[in-house]
Amino acid sequence: MVIGIIGAGASGMAAALAAAENPQVQVVLMERQARVGRKLSATGNGRCNLTNLHCVSGGYHGDDAQFALSALDAFDVDATLAWFRGLGLYTVAEESGRVYPYSDQANSVVDVLRFGLEKTNIRLLTGFEAVKVKKTNDGFRVESTEETILCDRLIVACGGLAGTKLGGSMSGYKLLRGFGHKCTKLRPALVQLKSGWSGCASLKGVRTNCRASILRSGAVHSESTGELQFTEYGLSGPVMFEISRDACQGSGEWICRLDFLPDMEENTLRSELMRRRQTHLKAEDLLTGILHNRLGRVLTQAVGISGYVPIAQLEEQEIAAVCAAVKNFEVALTEPMGMDSAQVTAGGIVTAEFDPETMQSRLVPGLFACGEVLDIDGDCGGYNLQWAWSSGRMAGLSAGRM
Ligand SMILES: Cc1cc2nc3c(=O)[nH]c(=O)nc-3n(C[C@H](O)[C@H](O)[C@H](O)COP(=O)(O)OP(=O)(O)OC[C@H]3O[C@@H](n4cnc5c(N)ncnc54)[C@H](O)[C@@H]3O)c2cc1C
């Protein structure tokens, strides 16, 4: 039996390795880029956060997030780590539960998968872009501009639209729509949010811990604590990725409220700053030693205090205003950055049209899909790759069953 797999990213490679466990199966893995796992090698800032020890079902989203649970249960975090160990990957977990290769190189993950694919019953075709796919009487016909592959079963593992420069595209959605499948609205997720506040550009590159809350017309949309990063256009970093899902979509005023000292009470901060009135320092150093220097200066200026004024001359209300800015700073949000900057696509092919126990299409027998192309996306911290491994393995094992 020949199993065709379109896409040699995370889920496609997991599917190929699973299907090829059956020695009677011949796998043809088709990848349009020159090498496998291109996006994978850029994940986790080049470190690849391949899963999370604390993966919880609530960390997945989609019109029917429950769809993901069978695959995630059947191939859970422990099974995934054992599988990677078998492939020769040594991993390490951070306190947060995020798992990385011990080498700290995403390429190590790609390499062990690539080595695993070197099996006699796996044929890897790189530079093969599936442009046309058709159901035949006894299987499927996959065409690139140069070659045609015939297979008995077909797995679409083309990924989503996010990370366009790394290979994200509409391809998988189009191929599956050609078989009659529907697609929900696609939105960028795990993405930085744009702001019109000029302070962002001055703080470009600054990283800080904070409690961040996104509010829509005054009501809390989402909140979390973690690392924030300022960029030229707005707010980024792990904490924003965690809370940005569906932010700035739809009407209303969207703002991000930031507490730059979540572990310190406002009163304690006020006493500390009042103490600084006995020094010869200038206002530009009012928050020095507490916050990142640039952040401290921008916050002091934002409440209208000139950096050249001696702290000793500041009024009590001015000190209180600085404390309020540190504990409750509001930044207006405009829109998310585009798909090219997003880590994952929210939305995708409607999961109700697939069997969650096999990943097989309910519309076209013998057709399977896995990974980001389906309407499932996960939280920041290894959830999306875990979905790719689990759904890919389930599709590969099911397709490879005689
Ligand atoms: C910058 C960045 C960092 C990320 N970091 C993390 C992280 O640390 N942890 C985490 O869990 N998730 C992370 N993600 C998300 C994660 O990488 C994806 O969710 C995951 O790779 C999806 O796997 P996939 O197999 O569905 O798709 P992909 O890994 O995108 O693979 C799809 C493959 O299909 C190929 N393809 C598409 N169309 C065709 C076609 N017509 N013919 C042939 N081949 C085709 C593509 O070239 C690609 O190689 C990150 C994403 C980005 C963009």
The ligand as an SDF file (V2000), in Angstrom:
LIG
                    3D

 53 58  0  0  0  0  0  0  0  0999 V2000
    8.4750   31.5190   14.2430 C   0  0  0  0  0  0  0  0  0  0  0  0
    7.6680   30.3760   14.8090 C   0  0  0  0  0  0  0  0  0  0  0  0
    8.0370   29.8330   16.0250 C   0  0  0  0  0  0  0  0  0  0  0  0
    7.2780   28.7770   16.5690 C   0  0  0  0  0  0  0  0  0  0  0  0
    7.6780   28.2360   17.7640 N   0  0  0  0  0  0  0  0  0  0  0  0
    6.9890   27.1940   18.2770 C   0  0  0  0  0  0  0  0  0  0  0  0
    7.4350   26.5460   19.4680 C   0  0  0  0  0  0  0  0  0  0  0  0
    8.5120   26.8440   20.0100 O   0  0  0  0  0  0  0  0  0  0  0  0
    6.6430   25.5550   19.9760 N   0  0  0  0  0  0  0  0  0  0  0  0
    5.4760   25.1490   19.3760 C   0  0  0  0  0  0  0  0  0  0  0  0
    4.8080   24.2600   19.8940 O   0  0  0  0  0  0  0  0  0  0  0  0
    5.0650   25.6980   18.2100 N   0  0  0  0  0  0  0  0  0  0  0  0
    5.8020   26.6950   17.6480 C   0  0  0  0  0  0  0  0  0  0  0  0
    5.4010   27.2430   16.4540 N   0  0  0  0  0  0  0  0  0  0  0  0
    4.2030   26.6560   15.7630 C   0  0  0  0  0  0  0  0  0  0  0  0
    4.6100   25.3470   15.0600 C   0  0  0  0  0  0  0  0  0  0  0  0
    5.8250   25.5090   14.3710 O   0  0  0  0  0  0  0  0  0  0  0  0
    3.5290   24.8960   14.0700 C   0  0  0  0  0  0  0  0  0  0  0  0
    2.2740   24.8850   14.7030 O   0  0  0  0  0  0  0  0  0  0  0  0
    3.8420   23.4950   13.5290 C   0  0  0  0  0  0  0  0  0  0  0  0
    5.0670   23.5160   12.8100 O   0  0  0  0  0  0  0  0  0  0  0  0
    2.7240   22.9960   12.6210 C   0  0  0  0  0  0  0  0  0  0  0  0
    3.1070   21.7510   12.0810 O   0  0  0  0  0  0  0  0  0  0  0  0
    2.5190   21.3040   10.6730 P   0  0  0  0  0  0  0  0  0  0  0  0
    3.1730   20.0230   10.3390 O   0  0  0  0  0  0  0  0  0  0  0  0
    1.0590   21.3680   10.7010 O   0  0  0  0  0  0  0  0  0  0  0  0
    2.9880   22.4260    9.6630 O   0  0  0  0  0  0  0  0  0  0  0  0
    4.5110   22.8760    9.1760 P   0  0  0  0  0  0  0  0  0  0  0  0
    5.4550   22.4910   10.2690 O   0  0  0  0  0  0  0  0  0  0  0  0
    4.3380   24.2740    8.8160 O   0  0  0  0  0  0  0  0  0  0  0  0
    4.7430   21.9440    7.9430 O   0  0  0  0  0  0  0  0  0  0  0  0
    4.0010   22.0270    6.7550 C   0  0  0  0  0  0  0  0  0  0  0  0
    4.9150   21.6590    5.6050 C   0  0  0  0  0  0  0  0  0  0  0  0
    4.1430   21.4530    4.4290 O   0  0  0  0  0  0  0  0  0  0  0  0
    4.8390   21.9960    3.3230 C   0  0  0  0  0  0  0  0  0  0  0  0
    3.8490   22.2490    2.2620 N   0  0  0  0  0  0  0  0  0  0  0  0
    2.8070   23.1190    2.2910 C   0  0  0  0  0  0  0  0  0  0  0  0
    2.1020   23.0460    1.1610 N   0  0  0  0  0  0  0  0  0  0  0  0
    2.6890   22.1110    0.3910 C   0  0  0  0  0  0  0  0  0  0  0  0
    2.4130   21.5910   -0.9070 C   0  0  0  0  0  0  0  0  0  0  0  0
    1.3850   22.0130   -1.6380 N   0  0  0  0  0  0  0  0  0  0  0  0
    3.2270   20.6140   -1.4180 N   0  0  0  0  0  0  0  0  0  0  0  0
    4.2780   20.1640   -0.6850 C   0  0  0  0  0  0  0  0  0  0  0  0
    4.5840   20.6230    0.5390 N   0  0  0  0  0  0  0  0  0  0  0  0
    3.8040   21.5850    1.0790 C   0  0  0  0  0  0  0  0  0  0  0  0
    5.4860   23.2430    3.9050 C   0  0  0  0  0  0  0  0  0  0  0  0
    6.5750   23.6760    3.1040 O   0  0  0  0  0  0  0  0  0  0  0  0
    5.9080   22.7510    5.2850 C   0  0  0  0  0  0  0  0  0  0  0  0
    7.2130   22.2250    5.2840 O   0  0  0  0  0  0  0  0  0  0  0  0
    6.1430   28.2750   15.8820 C   0  0  0  0  0  0  0  0  0  0  0  0
    5.8100   28.8330   14.6360 C   0  0  0  0  0  0  0  0  0  0  0  0
    6.5520   29.8670   14.0910 C   0  0  0  0  0  0  0  0  0  0  0  0
    6.1680   30.4330   12.7440 C   0  0  0  0  0  0  0  0  0  0  0  0
  1  2  1  0
  2  3  1  0
  2 52  2  0
  3  4  2  0
  4  5  1  0
  4 50  1  0
  5  6  2  0
  6  7  1  0
  6 13  1  0
  7  8  2  0
  7  9  1  0
  9 10  1  0
 10 11  2  0
 10 12  1  0
 12 13  2  0
 13 14  1  0
 14 15  1  0
 14 50  1  0
 15 16  1  0
 16 17  1  0
 16 18  1  0
 18 19  1  0
 18 20  1  0
 20 21  1  0
 20 22  1  0
 22 23  1  0
 23 24  1  0
 24 25  2  0
 24 26  1  0
 24 27  1  0
 27 28  1  0
 28 29  2  0
 28 30  1  0
 28 31  1  0
 31 32  1  0
 32 33  1  0
 33 34  1  0
 33 48  1  0
 34 35  1  0
 35 36  1  0
 35 46  1  0
 36 37  1  0
 36 45  1  0
 37 38  2  0
 38 39  1  0
 39 40  1  0
 39 45  2  0
 40 41  1  0
 40 42  2  0
 42 43  1  0
 43 44  2  0
 44 45  1  0
 46 47  1  0
 46 48  1  0
 48 49  1  0
 50 51  2  0
 51 52  1  0
 52 53  1  0
M  END
$$$$
